[in-house]
Amino acid sequence: MRLIPLIAALCFAASTAAASPEFWRSEWPNTDFEQTSVESWVEIMSGGPPKDGIPALDNPTFVPVAGLVGFSQREPVITLEIAGETPRAYPIRYLTWHEIVNDEVGGIPVAVTFCPLCNSGITFDRRTDAGVLSFGASGKLRKSDMVMYDRETQSWWQQAIGEAIVGDLTGIQLATLPTWMESWESFVARNPDGLVMAEPNFPRSYGSNPYVSYDSSARPFLYSGEMPPHDIPPLVRVIRVGDMAWPLTRLAEKGAITEDGVTLTWGEGQASALDTRQIGAGKEVGNVRVRDAAGADLAHDIMFAFAFHAFWPDGKWMLGG
């Protein structure tokens, strides 16, 4: 266990020593580093793998959920339901190793993303004023959150906020689609005729978690920013809607909360993907749904508290009382 902080310290030292576009230009010759919203290059560091070292997936194939074996009932998937289309499940057992899936559903090009270090699972519309983009993993982190890049302009994008932070497209924001993380059992029960992404053709230990006990850590990996206020532990999950965040612990205790035009519900049955070696055996985190006053699903994210505070330092903490 003592190796983890040592490795983190070495990575941080190496990254801060090389925190300059001059060290990145050979790998990123087509990225315009003159355009950026990043205040200090020290904020950006290597997460370990190089560019595309974590390979994004493109145009995945899907199989019917009926009769599929090998999945634990409690393991998480990201659910995408678009009107008129068969619901799709993107298993975290695959996204843990690939982090980005470029897909198209009902004519909408989407990027389904998952950053394990922030527990952030967000689905973006890939259409922008600059055209349809496709995304890969840069191998860089900022505030412990993955930095994506688009293959068309080589601009860098912050996954947690869906915004370009370096390059030609700096300042452009991606639209977020309402998707949610739920257990495999929950998805199949609601969508017996649904589809699930087929296993990618890569030599990976799908179903296993390379971040064992991460969500029980005292501090985030490769993060030097402020800790959350109100004595909230940094790796407590929060449900983020816009600039508001509800602690998952509060929702789990209540079962349902309606505040500020948002209704959140919780039910048991989903395992943490960042706990035990086998994802499906992880501790209980529950299934969360987020809807507006009319009952429509709302775009949201279930992320760690430190990440919410890092990217929404003036955000509203929904603590009750």
FIDREN-658948 format. One record per residue: x, y, z of N, C-alpha, C, CB in turn. Coordinates in steps of 0.02 Angstrom, whole numbers, padded with zeros to 5 digits, always signed. Last residue first. Glycine has a CB too. Layout:
<pts>
XYZXYZXYZXYZ
...
</pts>
This chain:
<pts>
-01584+01040+00274-01584+01083+00333-01578+01156+00316-01530+01063+00379
-01469+00986+00144-01530+00983+00183-01526+01030+00243-01542+00911+00207
-01362+01000+00059-01351+00961+00120-01414+00953+00162-01297+00992+00161
-01304+01030-00081-01372+01017-00060-01370+00969+00000-01415+00986-00118
-01198+01157-00121-01200+01092-00088-01270+01082-00058-01144+01087-00034
-01166+01239-00270-01212+01235-00213-01215+01165-00185-01282+01258-00234
-01003+01303-00320-01064+01264-00328-01104+01261-00263-01047+01194-00351
-00884+01364-00332-00938+01405-00304-01005+01368-00309-00942+01473-00340
-00807+01266-00392-00788+01290-00326-00840+01333-00292-00724+01328-00331
-00823+01154-00488-00877+01201-00470-00862+01228-00400-00947+01166-00472
-00708+01080-00497-00733+01111-00558-00792+01158-00547-00754+01057-00606
-00680+01043-00364-00626+01066-00408-00653+01104-00468-00584+01007-00432
-00801+00997-00313-00773+01058-00286-00718+01087-00331-00744+01046-00216
-00813+00880-00392-00864+00933-00395-00835+00999-00370-00927+00913-00355
-00700+00813-00348-00704+00834-00418-00757+00888-00427-00719+00774-00463
-00728+00784-00215-00671+00827-00230-00675+00854-00301-00605+00788-00220
-00840+00697-00226-00849+00764-00199-00790+00810-00216-00858+00761-00124
-00855+00605-00379-00828+00613-00312-00832+00686-00291-00756+00588-00308
-01015+00594-00464-00943+00602-00461-00920+00607-00389-00922+00664-00501
-01134+00569-00569-01120+00547-00501-01044+00543-00495-01155+00478-00484
-01224+00690-00663-01163+00650-00655-01158+00630-00582-01099+00690-00677
-01355+00721-00783-01323+00728-00717-01259+00687-00717-01371+00707-00660
-01501+00766-00868-01429+00753-00872-01398+00767-00805-01396+00797-00928
-01656+00695-00816-01611+00752-00819-01539+00729-00828-01618+00795-00756
-01808+00630-00879-01740+00618-00855-01696+00679-00866-01709+00557-00890
-01964+00702-00827-01916+00685-00880-01846+00676-00850-01915+00741-00935
-02056+00746-00736-02041+00675-00736-01992+00654-00790-02103+00636-00744
-02073+00879-00723-02120+00845-00768-02107+00770-00771-02115+00875-00838
-01968+00917-00643-02035+00921-00615-02087+00886-00658-02055+00993-00606
-01841+00793-00687-01866+00861-00676-01937+00859-00650-01861+00903-00740
-01739+00664-00609-01791+00688-00654-01811+00759-00637-01853+00642-00650
-01630+00534-00588-01636+00606-00580-01686+00632-00632-01567+00642-00586
-01592+00386-00498-01624+00418-00556-01636+00491-00538-01692+00383-00575
-01475+00265-00446-01501+00334-00439-01534+00355-00504-01444+00383-00421
-01441+00122-00354-01462+00149-00418-01496+00216-00408-01510+00099-00455
-01298+00086-00245-01368+00098-00262-01379+00126-00332-01397+00145-00213
-01183+00045-00188-01189+00117-00200-01260+00136-00222-01139+00141-00252
-01107-00083-00095-01170-00054-00119-01164+00021-00129-01227-00070-00071
-00945-00143-00152-00993-00121-00100-01053-00086-00132-00958-00073-00051
-00923-00268-00282-00908-00207-00246-00962-00188-00196-00898-00151-00294
-00935-00373-00366-00935-00389-00295-00924-00327-00251-00881-00440-00279
-00921-00332-00497-00988-00351-00474-00992-00366-00400-01011-00409-00512
-00781-00314-00511-00826-00257-00508-00893-00275-00478-00836-00229-00578
-00658-00388-00417-00713-00402-00463-00766-00349-00456-00742-00473-00449
-00587-00313-00319-00555-00332-00382-00607-00348-00435-00509-00392-00371
-00691-00180-00247-00658-00245-00248-00629-00261-00317-00708-00300-00228
-00706-00031-00301-00697-00059-00234-00658-00125-00238-00765-00071-00201
-00764+00033-00408-00697+00054-00385-00682+00029-00316-00692+00130-00387
-00892+00014-00440-00844-00011-00489-00772+00001-00466-00855+00022-00557
-01012-00037-00322-00960+00010-00339-00912-00023-00389-00922+00035-00276
-01166-00111-00377-01101-00116-00345-01056-00059-00366-01068-00183-00362
-01339-00087-00345-01281-00075-00389-01216-00077-00349-01288-00008-00425
-01445-00105-00254-01435-00154-00306-01375-00145-00352-01494-00156-00348
-01571+00010-00190-01512-00031-00185-01505-00077-00246-01513-00072-00121
-01617+00171-00249-01636+00103-00232-01575+00059-00233-01691+00076-00279
-01671+00340-00251-01617+00292-00239-01647+00224-00223-01570+00315-00181
-01706+00492-00340-01728+00431-00306-01669+00382-00303-01788+00399-00343
-01737+00665-00351-01687+00611-00351-01716+00551-00313-01620+00635-00321
-01799+00799-00438-01818+00741-00397-01766+00686-00406-01888+00716-00415
-01789+00975-00442-01756+00911-00459-01781+00857-00411-01679+00917-00456
-01829+01098-00400-01856+01073-00463-01827+01007-00486-01846+01123-00515
-01767+01110-00274-01747+01154-00330-01769+01127-00397-01671+01163-00330
-01798+00942-00228-01774+01008-00210-01755+01045-00274-01713+01004-00162
-01840+00792-00164-01861+00840-00215-01842+00909-00191-01938+00835-00228
-01780+00629-00138-01774+00700-00120-01800+00741-00179-01699+00720-00103
-01782+00466-00070-01805+00513-00121-01800+00584-00094-01879+00497-00143
-01699+00402+00024-01734+00364-00027-01758+00406-00085-01791+00327+00003
-01625+00450+00134-01693+00474+00123-01733+00430+00075-01692+00545+00097
-01503+00382+00123-01539+00382+00187-01613+00401+00178-01506+00430+00237
-01466+00410-00006-01476+00341+00013-01516+00336+00078-01409+00305+00019
-01449+00550+00001-01503+00522-00040-01518+00450-00020-01485+00525-00114
-01337+00557+00086-01400+00588+00106-01459+00558+00067-01398+00664+00095
-01241+00491+00009-01259+00465+00075-01325+00493+00100-01204+00481+00125
-01224+00572-00100-01259+00509-00110-01280+00479-00043-01215+00459-00148
-01252+00745-00085-01213+00687-00064-01255+00623-00072-01191+00695+00009
-01288+00843-00226-01319+00808-00169-01274+00750-00148-01390+00783-00187
-01248+00994-00300-01224+00927-00284-01258+00901-00220-01148+00927-00276
-01261+01106-00439-01285+01083-00375-01261+01011-00363-01362+01087-00371
-01242+01154-00565-01192+01173-00515-01215+01155-00444-01177+01247-00519
-01309+01016-00645-01286+01085-00655-01231+01101-00605-01344+01135-00648
-01307+00900-00528-01353+00926-00579-01336+00999-00588-01429+00915-00558
-01221+00766-00458-01217+00835-00484-01269+00847-00538-01146+00848-00512
-01215+00678-00318-01254+00681-00380-01254+00753-00402-01328+00654-00370
-01062+00613-00252-01115+00663-00252-01151+00661-00319-01087+00735-00239
-00968+00501-00150-01003+00515-00213-01056+00569-00202-01035+00452-00241
-00819+00539-00066-00891+00526-00060-00923+00543-00127-00923+00567-00002
-00687+00574-00069-00709+00521-00114-00780+00497-00098-00661+00464-00111
-00669+00676+00027-00659+00691-00044-00685+00637-00091-00586+00701-00057
-00796+00702+00151-00738+00664+00128-00730+00671+00052-00743+00590+00147
-00844+00859+00207-00864+00804+00164-00801+00767+00140-00906+00829+00103
-00833+00973+00286-00805+00910+00311-00828+00849+00271-00824+00900+00383
-00872+01082+00212-00922+01050+00255-00899+00983+00282-00988+01041+00217
-00783+01068+00052-00802+01101+00115-00850+01056+00155-00835+01169+00100
-00655+00959-00019-00723+00987-00016-00737+01020+00051-00774+00931-00028
-00484+01020-00039-00532+00969-00021-00602+01000-00015-00513+00933+00045
-00395+01093-00176-00431+01099-00113-00476+01038-00102-00472+01163-00110
-00272+00992-00266-00317+01048-00255-00349+01047-00186-00370+01049-00307
-00196+00889-00309-00166+00933-00259-00209+00993-00244-00098+00956-00283
-00196+00724-00362-00238+00783-00351-00207+00825-00296-00311+00764-00334
-00160+00588-00385-00133+00643-00426-00177+00705-00423-00125+00621-00498
-00306+00519-00316-00242+00507-00349-00222+00566-00392-00245+00442-00391
-00381+00583-00164-00382+00565-00235-00311+00556-00262-00419+00619-00276
-00367+00508+00000-00358+00564-00046-00362+00539-00118-00290+00598-00033
-00405+00392+00064-00410+00455+00101-00405+00515+00055-00357+00458+00155
-00505+00269-00023-00443+00305-00010-00456+00370+00029-00407+00321-00077
-00612+00201-00065-00602+00202+00008-00538+00240+00027-00599+00130+00035
-00608+00198-00201-00658+00242-00171-00660+00237-00094-00726+00227-00199
-00505+00102-00221-00492+00173-00234-00544+00218-00199-00493+00187-00308
-00504-00035-00208-00512+00005-00147-00502+00080-00158-00463-00019-00094
-00422-00054-00362-00449-00087-00303-00446-00041-00242-00409-00152-00288
-00425-00024-00503-00421+00029-00452-00449+00002-00385-00460+00092-00474
-00452-00118-00597-00381-00104-00584-00371-00051-00529-00349-00080-00648
-00569-00241-00585-00560-00171-00569-00486-00157-00555-00603-00150-00509
-00641-00350-00710-00599-00336-00652-00586-00261-00646-00532-00375-00657
-00712-00350-00825-00747-00373-00765-00706-00362-00702-00765-00445-00772
-00576-00387-00930-00643-00359-00923-00681-00391-00865-00682-00368-00988
-00430-00369-00945-00463-00410-00894-00532-00382-00880-00421-00413-00829
-00392-00365-01122-00402-00333-01057-00439-00380-01010-00442-00267-01066
-00351-00362-01271-00329-00406-01217-00332-00370-01150-00257-00431-01230
-00499-00327-01366-00436-00305-01338-00416-00353-01283-00440-00232-01312
-00630-00311-01434-00577-00358-01453-00509-00332-01433-00579-00371-01530
-00763-00288-01313-00714-00264-01363-00660-00316-01376-00681-00198-01338
-00919-00366-01301-00852-00361-01274-00802-00339-01328-00830-00429-01244
-01057-00259-01350-01021-00322-01350-00950-00312-01324-01019-00352-01421
-01177-00168-01261-01116-00166-01300-01078-00232-01293-01072-00107-01278
-01344-00226-01270-01285-00213-01229-01223-00214-01274-01278-00265-01172
-01517-00185-01287-01453-00204-01316-01397-00187-01267-01442-00168-01383
-01681-00249-01234-01629-00200-01245-01566-00229-01275-01612-00167-01180
-01789-00320-01197-01772-00322-01268-01717-00272-01285-01835-00308-01311
-01803-00288-01064-01787-00358-01082-01770-00367-01155-01846-00403-01065
-01782-00166-00977-01772-00170-01050-01756-00242-01070-01717-00122-01073
-01797-00181-00842-01836-00129-00874-01835-00135-00951-01811-00061-00854
-01710-00287-00817-01779-00291-00793-01824-00240-00829-01782-00280-00718
-01589-00237-00869-01622-00294-00902-01695-00299-00881-01586-00360-00886
-01560-00133-00776-01568-00120-00848-01607-00175-00882-01499-00112-00882
-01551-00204-00654-01601-00151-00663-01614-00137-00737-01579-00087-00627
-01441-00288-00679-01507-00316-00664-01562-00266-00675-01508-00340-00591
-01338-00195-00694-01357-00237-00751-01427-00266-00740-01306-00294-00761
-01376-00038-00613-01352-00107-00613-01376-00143-00676-01377-00144-00551
-01331+00121-00687-01375+00076-00649-01347+00006-00652-01448+00079-00675
-01308+00288-00728-01275+00226-00711-01323+00184-00668-01208+00239-00674
-01383+00377-00867-01374+00363-00796-01339+00296-00787-01442+00363-00759
-01409+00522-00970-01396+00451-00962-01384+00439-00887-01334+00427-01005
-01454+00651-01062-01474+00619-00999-01462+00543-01002-01547+00633-00985
-01307+00729-01135-01369+00692-01142-01388+00659-01075-01363+00638-01197
-01237+00889-01156-01239+00828-01117-01307+00795-01125-01224+00842-01043
-01141+00973-01280-01205+00961-01248-01204+00893-01214-01264+00965-01301
-00980+01047-01253-01020+00993-01280-01087+00989-01243-00982+00926-01275
-00917+01209-01287-00948+01163-01238-00988+01110-01274-00992+01202-01188
-00768+01295-01322-00828+01262-01347-00852+01211-01297-00815+01229-01416
-00647+01334-01267-00708+01370-01247-00772+01340-01272-00705+01440-01271
-00546+01290-01403-00549+01312-01333-00612+01353-01320-00487+01353-01315
-00519+01238-01526-00589+01239-01505-00598+01262-01433-00620+01171-01513
-00380+01238-01544-00422+01279-01587-00493+01288-01561-00425+01248-01656
-00315+01220-01373-00319+01210-01445-00370+01253-01480-00335+01140-01458
-00390+01171-01219-00327+01186-01256-00341+01175-01330-00268+01140-01231
-00515+01145-01175-00473+01187-01132-00407+01205-01165-00460+01152-01066
-00684+01116-01210-00616+01117-01237-00574+01167-01197-00616+01136-01313
-00790+01031-01094-00768+01093-01126-00697+01086-01151-00774+01152-01077
-00851+00944-01002-00868+00940-01073-00847+01001-01112-00940+00930-01081
-00821+00931-00870-00862+00989-00889-00879+00990-00963-00826+01053-00870
-00748+00813-00861-00798+00828-00810-00845+00884-00830-00763+00846-00745
-00655+00814-00971-00713+00769-00970-00767+00791-00921-00690+00699-00953
-00591+00942-01064-00600+00920-00995-00663+00878-00990-00602+00980-00945
-00495+00920-01211-00561+00931-01180-00561+00904-01109-00616+00898-01222
-00389+00986-01337-00396+00948-01275-00461+00969-01240-00335+00959-01228
-00381+00966-01516-00394+01007-01457-00403+00961-01397-00456+01053-01467
-00365+00904-01637-00316+00890-01584-00322+00938-01525-00245+00893-01613
-00463+00912-01730-00421+00972-01721-00366+00962-01670-00465+01030-01700
-00507+00776-01738-00512+00821-01796-00467+00882-01789-00585+00844-01804
-00503+00707-01622-00456+00686-01675-00455+00735-01734-00474+00617-01700
-00500+00786-01465-00537+00770-01526-00488+00756-01582-00586+00827-01545
-00462+00714-01306-00444+00757-01362-00488+00738-01421-00368+00749-01380
-00483+00728-01125-00495+00696-01190-00464+00741-01244-00572+00684-01203
-00417+00708-00972-00419+00756-01026-00427+00716-01091-00354+00800-01028
-00493+00653-00820-00461+00640-00884-00470+00697-00933-00489+00576-00914
-00449+00728-00664-00500+00710-00713-00468+00701-00781-00556+00763-00716
-00359+00779-00576-00372+00707-00572-00426+00684-00621-00393+00689-00502
-00335+00905-00625-00375+00898-00563-00401+00827-00556-00434+00947-00564
-00309+00826-00772-00311+00892-00742-00360+00888-00684-00333+00947-00794
-00205+00713-00862-00255+00726-00810-00252+00800-00791-00243+00681-00748
-00174+00628-01018-00164+00682-00970-00222+00685-00920-00156+00749-01007
-00209+00540-01114-00160+00517-01066-00144+00568-01013-00097+00496-01101
-00310+00572-01202-00245+00605-01212-00190+00574-01168-00251+00679-01196
-00421+00469-01286-00393+00486-01220-00322+00513-01230-00392+00423-01174
-00531+00538-01413-00485+00489-01386-00459+00513-01319-00426+00478-01435
-00679+00566-01512-00635+00580-01455-00591+00521-01438-00677+00599-01396
-00741+00661-01648-00731+00596-01617-00675+00604-01566-00714+00540-01670
-00868+00781-01698-00802+00763-01672-00800+00691-01649-00781+00810-01616
-00945+00869-01825-00949+00810-01781-00879+00789-01762-00988+00752-01817
-00917+01049-01818-00929+00985-01851-00936+00929-01800-00874+00969-01900
-00911+01164-01748-00852+01148-01787-00860+01081-01824-00790+01145-01742
-01023+01163-01673-01021+01211-01728-00961+01198-01773-01019+01283-01702
-01046+00985-01645-01028+01052-01624-01031+01098-01684-00957+01054-01593
-01092+00825-01588-01102+00878-01638-01085+00946-01608-01175+00878-01664
-01088+00730-01491-01025+00747-01524-01032+00800-01578-00996+00684-01555
-01157+00739-01335-01174+00744-01405-01111+00768-01441-01235+00793-01418
-01098+00633-01202-01099+00697-01238-01126+00687-01309-01029+00728-01240
-01119+00567-01043-01128+00555-01114-01138+00622-01150-01189+00508-01127
-01017+00523-00904-01056+00574-00940-01060+00555-01013-01025+00644-00931
-00965+00481-00752-00991+00449-00812-01038+00496-00848-01026+00383-00795
-00837+00485-00639-00879+00529-00679-00899+00494-00744-00842+00594-00695
-00747+00449-00543-00810+00412-00546-00861+00449-00590-00839+00402-00475
-00623+00500-00553-00675+00546-00528-00743+00512-00522-00681+00607-00574
-00552+00394-00601-00523+00432-00546-00571+00482-00516-00461+00467-00569
-00627+00345-00712-00626+00309-00648-00600+00350-00590-00584+00247-00655
-00731+00422-00816-00666+00435-00786-00663+00400-00718-00652+00511-00779
-00815+00383-00960-00810+00365-00889-00738+00378-00867-00830+00291-00877
-00932+00422-01092-00867+00428-01059-00871+00408-00986-00841+00500-01065
-00991+00415-01251-01005+00390-01184-00939+00387-01148-01042+00321-01185
-01034+00522-01371-00973+00498-01337-00993+00479-01267-00915+00552-01338
-01135+00512-01520-01126+00520-01448-01057+00497-01427-01180+00482-01409
-01234+00571-01649-01167+00547-01631-01154+00562-01558-01113+00580-01676
-01393+00521-01688-01357+00567-01644-01288+00537-01628-01397+00579-01578
-01464+00427-01757-01438+00484-01795-01400+00534-01753-01494+00518-01830
-01487+00331-01659-01543+00371-01685-01520+00432-01723-01588+00391-01630
-01324+00343-01609-01388+00313-01591-01444+00359-01617-01394+00303-01514
-01156+00305-01620-01210+00344-01650-01275+00308-01637-01198+00355-01727
-01002+00327-01525-01057+00287-01552-01105+00334-01588-01093+00247-01496
-00857+00307-01441-00887+00348-01493-00939+00306-01530-00834+00376-01544
-00819+00293-01277-00849+00255-01332-00881+00305-01379-00902+00203-01305
-00688+00297-01159-00727+00335-01209-00754+00286-01261-00684+00390-01243
-00631+00203-01068-00649+00270-01046-00692+00310-01094-00588+00308-01032
-00570+00077-01064-00570+00115-01126-00591+00188-01117-00616+00082-01177
-00582+00014-00942-00520+00002-00980-00515+00045-01043-00515-00070-00999
-00707+00052-00898-00650+00058-00852-00584+00054-00889-00653+00004-00798
-00790+00010-01001-00771+00081-00998-00714+00093-00949-00831+00123-00978
-00811-00125-00969-00773-00107-01029-00747-00035-01025-00817-00116-01092
-00878-00121-00849-00823-00170-00855-00781-00157-00918-00851-00241-00857
-00983-00037-00874-00924-00008-00844-00865-00056-00846-00939+00013-00772
-01071-00062-01027-01047-00088-00963-00984-00052-00939-01032-00162-00970
-01199+00019-01088-01126+00021-01098-01094+00000-01032-01102+00094-01120
-01352-00020-01162-01312-00022-01101-01238-00025-01120-01332-00083-01057
-01491+00057-01243-01424+00027-01246-01389+00032-01179-01382+00061-01300
-01657+00039-01310-01610+00060-01256-01545+00022-01259-01643+00050-01188
-01693+00071-01478-01687+00019-01427-01637+00042-01374-01665-00048-01459
-01779+00226-01512-01722+00181-01519-01721+00129-01463-01656+00220-01520
-01878+00315-01481-01883+00281-01545-01827+00231-01557-01883+00330-01599
-01776+00415-01380-01844+00402-01404-01842+00370-01473-01885+00466-01406
-01643+00336-01302-01663+00389-01348-01729+00369-01379-01608+00401-01403
-01552+00296-01167-01619+00285-01195-01638+00346-01236-01672+00271-01138
-01417+00221-01100-01435+00273-01148-01502+00254-01179-01380+00283-01203
-01332+00184-00951-01392+00173-00992-01406+00234-01036-01452+00158-00948
-01190+00104-00901-01218+00170-00918-01273+00159-00968-01163+00219-00947
-01187-00019-00771-01186-00001-00842-01210+00071-00847-01231-00049-00885
-01115-00114-00635-01145-00054-00665-01137-00050-00741-01115+00007-00634
-01168-00270-00563-01116-00228-00593-01148-00171-00633-01071-00270-00639
-01261-00355-00508-01251-00291-00475-01202-00246-00512-01227-00302-00405
-01262-00475-00579-01324-00436-00576-01312-00365-00551-01375-00471-00532
-01121-00500-00684-01150-00499-00617-01212-00455-00617-01099-00474-00564
-01117-00586-00838-01121-00523-00803-01149-00534-00733-01165-00473-00842
-01127-00711-00894-01061-00687-00876-01060-00621-00840-01020-00681-00937
-01244-00710-01033-01218-00736-00970-01149-00706-00957-01213-00814-00971
-01393-00667-01115-01322-00652-01105-01300-00676-01037-01310-00576-01113
-01528-00685-01131-01486-00744-01133-01412-00731-01123-01495-00778-01197
-01553-00525-01193-01585-00589-01178-01535-00647-01184-01645-00601-01225
-01487-00417-01242-01474-00435-01173-01501-00504-01156-01504-00382-01126
-01411-00428-01405-01470-00427-01362-01452-00447-01291-01525-00474-01390
-01265-00328-01437-01299-00392-01437-01360-00387-01393-01252-00450-01413
-01168-00216-01540-01214-00229-01484-01247-00297-01493-01267-00173-01478
-01009-00139-01577-01065-00183-01593-01105-00197-01530-01040-00250-01625
-00954+00033-01586-00956-00034-01556-01015-00074-01582-00961-00028-01480
-00883+00150-01646-00936+00111-01679-00941+00040-01651-00923+00108-01754
-00733+00141-01552-00772+00173-01605-00822+00125-01635-00725+00201-01660
-00652+00174-01397-00688+00128-01441-00730+00167-01491-00732+00079-01401
-00486+00223-01347-00558+00236-01353-00588+00186-01404-00571+00309-01376
-00359+00149-01256-00389+00155-01322-00465+00166-01320-00375+00093-01362
-00239+00223-01173-00305+00197-01156-00347+00204-01219-00339+00236-01093
-00149+00276-01259-00128+00218-01220-00188+00184-01188-00078+00238-01167
-00180+00393-01323-00213+00332-01347-00188+00268-01313-00204+00325-01422
-00032+00458-01257-00089+00470-01301-00115+00404-01330-00070+00519-01359
+00020+00348-01121+00030+00400-01172-00036+00414-01209+00085+00381-01222
-00020+00325-00945-00021+00303-01015-00009+00361-01062-00088+00269-01031
-00001+00430-00836+00037+00368-00844+00038+00346-00916+00008+00313-00801
-00056+00552-00834-00089+00502-00793-00053+00435-00796-00160+00493-00814
+00036+00702-00829+00028+00636-00858-00008+00590-00809+00095+00605-00879
-00055+00856-00800+00000+00808-00788-00014+00742-00822+00012+00798-00712
-00096+01022-00778-00101+00964-00822-00041+00919-00812-00107+00986-00897
-00062+01126-00695-00125+01091-00682-00131+01026-00722-00184+01137-00697
+00047+01185-00751+00060+01137-00696-00004+01099-00679+00086+01174-00634
+00003+01281-00834+00014+01215-00864+00028+01163-00810+00071+01218-00913
-00128+01383-00776-00059+01362-00767-00051+01291-00795-00039+01365-00693
-00255+01408-00831-00217+01463-00801-00143+01445-00793-00246+01481-00734
-00328+01362-00981-00293+01338-00922-00248+01392-00894-00252+01274-00938
-00381+01393-01099-00414+01424-01041-00382+01402-00976-00488+01407-01040
-00287+01428-01249-00303+01387-01190-00340+01428-01138-00239+01357-01160
-00186+01436-01383-00256+01447-01364-00273+01399-01306-00304+01435-01424
-00061+01391-01403-00068+01463-01391-00139+01480-01368-00050+01503-01454
-00062+01261-01439-00055+01275-01368-00059+01349-01352+00010+01247-01343
-00141+01175-01551-00123+01246-01543-00121+01263-01469-00173+01292-01581
-00080+01022-01609-00119+01056-01556-00094+01127-01549-00114+01018-01489
+00001+00951-01692-00055+00988-01723-00100+01021-01672-00095+00941-01765
+00096+00882-01618+00119+00935-01663+00062+00977-01693+00159+00905-01720
+00110+00804-01492+00049+00842-01511+00068+00898-01559+00013+00871-01449
+00233+00751-01470+00176+00705-01470+00113+00738-01497+00163+00679-01400
+00307+00867-01477+00326+00811-01520+00269+00760-01525+00389+00777-01495
+00250+00951-01379+00240+00966-01450+00258+00907-01496+00282+01026-01470
+00274+00936-01245+00219+00898-01273+00215+00904-01349+00154+00921-01243
+00367+01020-01196+00379+00949-01185+00327+00905-01220+00380+00934-01111
+00311+01142-01224+00375+01125-01257+00391+01051-01250+00432+01167-01228
+00202+01157-01140+00191+01134-01208+00255+01114-01244+00157+01187-01248
+00239+01093-00979+00248+01146-01028+00235+01118-01097+00319+01176-01024
+00287+01015-00857+00221+01045-00869+00228+01105-00915+00187+01065-00803
+00388+00937-00809+00379+00940-00881+00312+00971-00900+00384+00870-00911
+00381+00945-00674+00445+00965-00705+00437+00974-00780+00498+00912-00691
+00257+00894-00652+00266+00965-00641+00332+00990-00672+00265+00981-00567
+00283+00759-00682+00236+00797-00723+00246+00872-00714+00164+00779-00704
+00374+00717-00586+00392+00714-00657+00348+00758-00699+00389+00641-00682
+00296+00738-00470+00360+00773-00479+00380+00775-00552+00415+00741-00437
+00190+00650-00494+00177+00722-00486+00241+00762-00498+00149+00737-00416
+00255+00527-00497+00219+00551-00557+00208+00626-00553+00151+00514-00563
+00304+00525-00365+00351+00525-00421+00318+00550-00484+00379+00454-00432
+00182+00523-00293+00230+00578-00284+00279+00583-00341+00267+00569-00219
+00127+00403-00338+00091+00466-00351+00139+00525-00345+00033+00474-00301
+00221+00313-00289+00211+00319-00361+00177+00385-00378+00169+00260-00388
+00197+00336-00151+00263+00347-00180+00259+00357-00256+00310+00289-00164
+00063+00300-00131+00083+00370-00124+00151+00385-00153+00082+00390-00052
+00085+00158-00170+00038+00202-00204+00055+00275-00194-00033+00188-00180
+00171+00091-00085+00195+00107-00152+00150+00158-00186+00200+00045-00194
+00105+00058+00030+00148+00117+00032+00174+00137-00036+00206+00104+00079
+00041-00060+00000+00000+00000+00000+00043+00064+00000-00047+00000+00061
</pts>
